Amino acid sequence: MSKPKIFAMAFSSVYPLYIKKAEKKNRTKSEVDEIIFWLTGYDQAGLQRQLDEQVDFETFFAEAPQLNPNASLIKGVICGYRVEEIEDALMQKIRYLDKLIDELAKGKKMEKILRK
């Protein structure tokens, strides 16, 4: 069985779309970055390195310092799938990020998005 195409997509090609989605709803790039840092454990330099190297999603998550232990608290539907029921670990991580960005664009407070 072949891998989903998104696994091989460059994270750097999707990152600007996350920012654009957030900014359309009067949210900021720094909030998008904060979500990424929270979920993956990257810091600004680590994220920038991944963007500069144009790594794919598979590498982006494989090299992430540490997935946030509270990521399992992310629930809901994204792209027609319940994130908590996605069986493929990598796809689940990608959808976690999608869900968090979606919540940001919908105006949720950062404390709720970051499951504090």
KEBAKOL-215586 format. One record per atom (N, C-alpha, C): atom name; residue in one letter; z, x, y; residue number from 1. Coordinates in steps of 0.02 Angstrom, whole numbers, always signed. Example, Ala and Ser with C-alpha at 12.3 -4.5 7.8 and 13.67 -1.06 7.14 Angstrom:
<sites>
SITE  atomo  residuo       z       x       y  num
SITE      N        A    +390    +660    -284    1
SITE     CA        A    +390    +615    -225    1
SITE      C        A    +390    +660    -165    1
SITE      N        S    +354    +642    -112    2
SITE     CA        S    +357    +684     -53    2
SITE      C        S    +394    +645      +2    2
</sites>
This chain:
<sites>
SITE  atomo  residuo       z       x       y  num
SITE      N        M      +0     +42     -59    1
SITE     CA        M      +0      +0      +0    1
SITE      C        M      +0     +45     +62    1
SITE      N        S     -42     +30    +110    2
SITE     CA        S     -47     +72    +170    2
SITE      C        S      +9     +54    +219    2
SITE      N        K     +26    +103    +260    3
SITE     CA        K     +78     +93    +310    3
SITE      C        K     +52     +50    +367    3
SITE      N        P     +96     +12    +399    4
SITE     CA        P     +74     -26    +458    4
SITE      C        P     +48     +21    +512    4
SITE      N        K      -2      +0    +549    5
SITE     CA        K     -33     +42    +601    5
SITE      C        K     +16     +66    +653    5
SITE      N        I     +66     +25    +669    6
SITE     CA        I    +113     +44    +721    6
SITE      C        I    +151    +108    +704    6
SITE      N        F    +161    +123    +640    7
SITE     CA        F    +197    +183    +620    7
SITE      C        F    +161    +246    +646    7
SITE      N        A     +94    +242    +648    8
SITE     CA        A     +55    +300    +669    8
SITE      C        A     +37    +299    +743    8
SITE      N        M     +55    +245    +778    9
SITE     CA        M     +41    +242    +850    9
SITE      C        M     +85    +290    +888    9
SITE      N        A     +57    +321    +939   10
SITE     CA        A     +97    +366    +981   10
SITE      C        A    +148    +326   +1020   10
SITE      N        F    +211    +347   +1015   11
SITE     CA        F    +263    +314   +1054   11
SITE      C        F    +246    +316   +1129   11
SITE      N        S    +216    +371   +1150   12
SITE     CA        S    +199    +380   +1221   12
SITE      C        S    +147    +329   +1244   12
SITE      N        S    +109    +299   +1199   13
SITE     CA        S     +60    +249   +1219   13
SITE      C        S     +92    +180   +1228   13
SITE      N        V    +149    +169   +1196   14
SITE     CA        V    +184    +104   +1201   14
SITE      C        V    +238    +105   +1255   14
SITE      N        Y    +267    +163   +1265   15
SITE     CA        Y    +322    +171   +1315   15
SITE      C        Y    +303    +142   +1384   15
SITE      N        P    +244    +157   +1411   16
SITE     CA        P    +227    +128   +1476   16
SITE      C        P    +223     +52   +1474   16
SITE      N        L    +206     +24   +1417   17
SITE     CA        L    +203     -49   +1410   17
SITE      C        L    +273     -79   +1412   17
SITE      N        Y    +321     -45   +1383   18
SITE     CA        Y    +391     -67   +1388   18
SITE      C        Y    +413     -68   +1461   18
SITE      N        I    +396     -15   +1497   19
SITE     CA        I    +415     -10   +1567   19
SITE      C        I    +380     -65   +1608   19
SITE      N        K    +316     -75   +1595   20
SITE     CA        K    +278    -126   +1632   20
SITE      C        K    +308    -195   +1619   20
SITE      N        K    +326    -210   +1557   21
SITE     CA        K    +355    -275   +1539   21
SITE      C        K    +421    -285   +1577   21
SITE      N        A    +461    -233   +1580   22
SITE     CA        A    +525    -237   +1615   22
SITE      C        A    +515    -245   +1690   22
SITE      N        E    +470    -205   +1719   23
SITE     CA        E    +460    -206   +1791   23
SITE      C        E    +431    -272   +1815   23
SITE      N        K    +391    -305   +1773   24
SITE     CA        K    +364    -371   +1790   24
SITE      C        K    +420    -421   +1803   24
SITE      N        K    +477    -409   +1771   25
SITE     CA        K    +534    -455   +1777   25
SITE      C        K    +589    -424   +1820   25
SITE      N        N    +569    -379   +1865   26
SITE     CA        N    +616    -347   +1912   26
SITE      C        N    +671    -306   +1878   26
SITE      N        R    +655    -276   +1821   27
SITE     CA        R    +700    -229   +1789   27
SITE      C        R    +670    -159   +1799   27
SITE      N        T    +705    -107   +1778   28
SITE     CA        T    +683     -40   +1797   28
SITE      C        T    +669      +5   +1736   28
SITE      N        K    +633     +58   +1751   29
SITE     CA        K    +619    +110   +1700   29
SITE      C        K    +685    +140   +1675   29
SITE      N        S    +733    +150   +1720   30
SITE     CA        S    +796    +179   +1699   30
SITE      C        S    +833    +133   +1650   30
SITE      N        E    +825     +67   +1658   31
SITE     CA        E    +855     +21   +1610   31
SITE      C        E    +821     +26   +1542   31
SITE      N        V    +755     +32   +1542   32
SITE     CA        V    +717     +42   +1480   32
SITE      C        V    +742    +106   +1446   32
SITE      N        D    +748    +160   +1485   33
SITE     CA        D    +772    +224   +1458   33
SITE      C        D    +843    +217   +1430   33
SITE      N        E    +886    +181   +1466   34
SITE     CA        E    +955    +171   +1443   34
SITE      C        E    +956    +136   +1375   34
SITE      N        I    +913     +88   +1366   35
SITE     CA        I    +907     +53   +1302   35
SITE      C        I    +885    +101   +1247   35
SITE      N        I    +835    +141   +1262   36
SITE     CA        I    +810    +190   +1213   36
SITE      C        I    +865    +240   +1195   36
SITE      N        F    +901    +265   +1246   37
SITE     CA        F    +955    +313   +1234   37
SITE      C        F   +1009    +281   +1190   37
SITE      N        W   +1027    +219   +1206   38
SITE     CA        W   +1079    +184   +1168   38
SITE      C        W   +1058    +175   +1095   38
SITE      N        L    +997    +153   +1083   39
SITE     CA        L    +974    +139   +1015   39
SITE      C        L    +965    +202    +974   39
SITE      N        T    +936    +254   +1004   40
SITE     CA        T    +914    +312    +965   40
SITE      C        T    +957    +374    +971   40
SITE      N        G    +998    +378   +1023   41
SITE     CA        G   +1038    +438   +1034   41
SITE      C        G   +1002    +493   +1073   41
SITE      N        Y    +938    +480   +1091   42
SITE     CA        Y    +902    +529   +1133   42
SITE      C        Y    +936    +532   +1201   42
SITE      N        D    +928    +590   +1235   43
SITE     CA        D    +946    +595   +1305   43
SITE      C        D    +880    +601   +1343   43
SITE      N        Q    +883    +609   +1409   44
SITE     CA        Q    +821    +611   +1449   44
SITE      C        Q    +775    +667   +1426   44
SITE      N        A    +802    +726   +1414   45
SITE     CA        A    +761    +783   +1394   45
SITE      C        A    +729    +770   +1325   45
SITE      N        G    +768    +742   +1280   46
SITE     CA        G    +742    +728   +1213   46
SITE      C        G    +687    +676   +1214   46
SITE      N        L    +697    +623   +1253   47
SITE     CA        L    +646    +571   +1260   47
SITE      C        L    +583    +601   +1291   47
SITE      N        Q    +591    +641   +1343   48
SITE     CA        Q    +533    +671   +1377   48
SITE      C        Q    +494    +716   +1329   48
SITE      N        R    +530    +753   +1287   49
SITE     CA        R    +498    +796   +1238   49
SITE      C        R    +455    +755   +1189   49
SITE      N        Q    +482    +699   +1166   50
SITE     CA        Q    +445    +655   +1121   50
SITE      C        Q    +383    +627   +1155   50
SITE      N        L    +390    +609   +1218   51
SITE     CA        L    +332    +583   +1256   51
SITE      C        L    +280    +638   +1266   51
SITE      N        D    +302    +698   +1285   52
SITE     CA        D    +256    +754   +1296   52
SITE      C        D    +219    +773   +1233   52
SITE      N        E    +253    +770   +1176   53
SITE     CA        E    +223    +790   +1113   53
SITE      C        E    +182    +734   +1081   53
SITE      N        Q    +184    +675   +1112   54
SITE     CA        Q    +146    +617   +1090   54
SITE      C        Q    +158    +602   +1016   54
SITE      N        V    +221    +602    +996   55
SITE     CA        V    +238    +589    +926   55
SITE      C        V    +225    +515    +910   55
SITE      N        D    +214    +502    +846   56
SITE     CA        D    +205    +433    +825   56
SITE      C        D    +274    +400    +816   56
SITE      N        F    +274    +334    +806   57
SITE     CA        F    +337    +298    +799   57
SITE      C        F    +377    +324    +740   57
SITE      N        E    +343    +341    +686   58
SITE     CA        E    +378    +366    +626   58
SITE      C        E    +417    +429    +643   58
SITE      N        T    +385    +476    +678   59
SITE     CA        T    +418    +538    +698   59
SITE      C        T    +472    +525    +750   59
SITE      N        F    +456    +481    +798   60
SITE     CA        F    +504    +465    +851   60
SITE      C        F    +571    +443    +821   60
SITE      N        F    +568    +398    +773   61
SITE     CA        F    +631    +374    +743   61
SITE      C        F    +660    +424    +693   61
SITE      N        A    +617    +461    +658   62
SITE     CA        A    +641    +511    +610   62
SITE      C        A    +680    +566    +646   62
SITE      N        E    +658    +584    +706   63
SITE     CA        E    +690    +638    +744   63
SITE      C        E    +745    +613    +791   63
SITE      N        A    +756    +548    +793   64
SITE     CA        A    +808    +521    +837   64
SITE      C        A    +875    +550    +818   64
SITE      N        P    +913    +573    +867   65
SITE     CA        P    +978    +604    +851   65
SITE      C        P   +1023    +560    +808   65
SITE      N        Q   +1030    +496    +827   66
SITE     CA        Q   +1072    +451    +787   66
SITE      C        Q   +1059    +379    +808   66
SITE      N        L   +1041    +337    +759   67
SITE     CA        L   +1034    +266    +773   67
SITE      C        L   +1103    +239    +788   67
SITE      N        N   +1108    +199    +841   68
SITE     CA        N   +1172    +172    +861   68
SITE      C        N   +1202    +129    +805   68
SITE      N        P   +1265    +141    +788   69
SITE     CA        P   +1296    +102    +734   69
SITE      C        P   +1297     +27    +749   69
SITE      N        N   +1294      +8    +812   70
SITE     CA        N   +1294     -63    +831   70
SITE      C        N   +1224     -94    +828   70
SITE      N        A   +1174     -56    +808   71
SITE     CA        A   +1106     -83    +803   71
SITE      C        A   +1104    -142    +755   71
SITE      N        S   +1147    -142    +706   72
SITE     CA        S   +1148    -197    +658   72
SITE      C        S   +1171    -263    +690   72
SITE      N        L   +1197    -259    +750   73
SITE     CA        L   +1217    -320    +787   73
SITE      C        L   +1157    -353    +821   73
SITE      N        I   +1100    -319    +822   74
SITE     CA        I   +1040    -348    +852   74
SITE      C        I   +1013    -401    +805   74
SITE      N        K   +1009    -462    +830   75
SITE     CA        K    +986    -518    +790   75
SITE      C        K    +934    -557    +829   75
SITE      N        G    +896    -596    +793   76
SITE     CA        G    +848    -640    +827   76
SITE      C        G    +777    -628    +802   76
SITE      N        V    +731    -664    +833   77
SITE     CA        V    +662    -663    +812   77
SITE      C        V    +620    -623    +862   77
SITE      N        I    +579    -579    +835   78
SITE     CA        I    +530    -542    +875   78
SITE      C        I    +466    -538    +834   78
SITE      N        C    +410    -553    +865   79
SITE     CA        C    +345    -552    +832   79
SITE      C        C    +345    -596    +769   79
SITE      N        G    +383    -649    +771   80
SITE     CA        G    +384    -696    +715   80
SITE      C        G    +429    -677    +657   80
SITE      N        Y    +466    -623    +664   81
SITE     CA        Y    +511    -600    +610   81
SITE      C        Y    +583    -597    +635   81
SITE      N        R    +629    -614    +592   82
SITE     CA        R    +700    -606    +608   82
SITE      C        R    +716    -532    +597   82
SITE      N        V    +737    -498    +650   83
SITE     CA        V    +747    -425    +646   83
SITE      C        V    +799    -406    +593   83
SITE      N        E    +849    -448    +584   84
SITE     CA        E    +901    -431    +535   84
SITE      C        E    +877    -438    +463   84
SITE      N        E    +818    -469    +452   85
SITE     CA        E    +792    -479    +385   85
SITE      C        E    +734    -433    +367   85
SITE      N        I    +714    -390    +414   86
SITE     CA        I    +658    -344    +400   86
SITE      C        I    +682    -291    +350   86
SITE      N        E    +645    -285    +295   87
SITE     CA        E    +667    -240    +241   87
SITE      C        E    +649    -167    +253   87
SITE      N        D    +591    -154    +282   88
SITE     CA        D    +570     -85    +294   88
SITE      C        D    +612     -57    +352   88
SITE      N        A    +648      -2    +338   89
SITE     CA        A    +695     +26    +387   89
SITE      C        A    +661     +47    +452   89
SITE      N        L    +602     +79    +447   90
SITE     CA        L    +567    +100    +507   90
SITE      C        L    +543     +40    +547   90
SITE      N        M    +514      -9    +514   91
SITE     CA        M    +490     -68    +549   91
SITE      C        M    +549    -103    +583   91
SITE      N        Q    +606    -105    +550   92
SITE     CA        Q    +664    -136    +580   92
SITE      C        Q    +686    -100    +644   92
SITE      N        K    +685     -34    +643   93
SITE     CA        K    +703      +5    +703   93
SITE      C        K    +654      -9    +760   93
SITE      N        I    +590     -12    +744   94
SITE     CA        I    +539     -26    +795   94
SITE      C        I    +551     -95    +824   94
SITE      N        R    +564    -143    +782   95
SITE     CA        R    +576    -212    +805   95
SITE      C        R    +642    -218    +842   95
SITE      N        Y    +693    -178    +823   96
SITE     CA        Y    +755    -176    +863   96
SITE      C        Y    +738    -158    +935   96
SITE      N        L    +698    -105    +943   97
SITE     CA        L    +680     -83   +1010   97
SITE      C        L    +641    -138   +1046   97
SITE      N        D    +593    -168   +1012   98
SITE     CA        D    +555    -223   +1042   98
SITE      C        D    +601    -279   +1065   98
SITE      N        K    +648    -297   +1023   99
SITE     CA        K    +695    -351   +1039   99
SITE      C        K    +737    -335   +1100   99
SITE      N        L    +761    -273   +1104  100
SITE     CA        L    +802    -253   +1161  100
SITE      C        L    +762    -255   +1226  100
SITE      N        I    +700    -231   +1223  101
SITE     CA        I    +658    -232   +1283  101
SITE      C        I    +643    -305   +1303  101
SITE      N        D    +632    -347   +1253  102
SITE     CA        D    +621    -418   +1264  102
SITE      C        D    +681    -450   +1299  102
SITE      N        E    +741    -433   +1276  103
SITE     CA        E    +802    -460   +1306  103
SITE      C        E    +808    -436   +1378  103
SITE      N        L    +790    -374   +1391  104
SITE     CA        L    +791    -347   +1459  104
SITE      C        L    +744    -387   +1504  104
SITE      N        A    +683    -398   +1480  105
SITE     CA        A    +633    -435   +1518  105
SITE      C        A    +653    -508   +1529  105
SITE      N        K    +694    -534   +1485  106
SITE     CA        K    +717    -604   +1492  106
SITE      C        K    +778    -610   +1538  106
SITE      N        G    +800    -554   +1565  107
SITE     CA        G    +853    -555   +1615  107
SITE      C        G    +924    -549   +1588  107
SITE      N        K    +932    -532   +1525  108
SITE     CA        K   +1000    -524   +1498  108
SITE      C        K   +1035    -466   +1533  108
SITE      N        K   +1100    -470   +1537  109
SITE     CA        K   +1140    -415   +1566  109
SITE      C        K   +1140    -356   +1518  109
SITE      N        M   +1143    -296   +1545  110
SITE     CA        M   +1142    -235   +1504  110
SITE      C        M   +1200    -233   +1454  110
SITE      N        E   +1259    -259   +1474  111
SITE     CA        E   +1316    -258   +1428  111
SITE      C        E   +1300    -297   +1364  111
SITE      N        K   +1266    -353   +1372  112
SITE     CA        K   +1247    -394   +1314  112
SITE      C        K   +1192    -361   +1274  112
SITE      N        I   +1142    -333   +1309  113
SITE     CA        I   +1087    -300   +1275  113
SITE      C        I   +1113    -242   +1232  113
SITE      N        L   +1160    -204   +1260  114
SITE     CA        L   +1187    -145   +1226  114
SITE      C        L   +1246    -163   +1180  114
SITE      N        R   +1255    -227   +1168  115
SITE     CA        R   +1304    -252   +1120  115
SITE      C        R   +1374    -223   +1134  115
SITE      N        K   +1394    -225   +1198  116
SITE     CA        K   +1460    -200   +1217  116
SITE      C        K   +1512    -256   +1215  116
</sites>
